[in-house]
Amino acid sequence: MLKEKDTDAATVVSALTARTQLGQILKRVKTRRERFLIGRRGEPQAILLSIDDFVQTFAPAPDWLEKSWKAAERNGTASMSMRQIDAEIGRARASRRLKEKNPIAAR
């Protein structure tokens, strides 16, 4: 039978506790990255965890994306705004069109 207690992986709470204290539980999930195992009638029913915790645990980024993020940090491009990214893409596309249109003059 489930009891309300802390375990290594998750804090076990009853469905009634989860329902009455949802705001506090969500705050702990977000700020402390705590996990909660919600039980009903002594049986585990659901797990509540943060989005970041979920992504890191169950849907980690592929290696190529991790490498890309690290390269962006090194190059200083990780903090670019969407407007700056769009402008950079526009410049690259314009340069490519120029090379395709006139390959000799573009050199």
HELIX and SHEET records of a PDB file:
HELIX    1   1 ALA A   15  THR A   20  1                                   6    
HELIX    2   2 LEU A   22  ARG A   32  1                                  11    
HELIX    3   3 ILE A   51  PHE A   58  1                                   8    
HELIX    4   4 ASP A   63  ASN A   75  1                                  13    
HELIX    5   5 MET A   82  LYS A  101  1                                  20    
SHEET    1   A 4 LYS A   5  ASP A   6  0                                        
SHEET    2   A 4 THR A  11  SER A  14 -1                                        
SHEET    3   A 4 PHE A  36  ARG A  40  1                                        
SHEET    4   A 4 GLU A  43  LEU A  48 -1                                        
END                                                                             
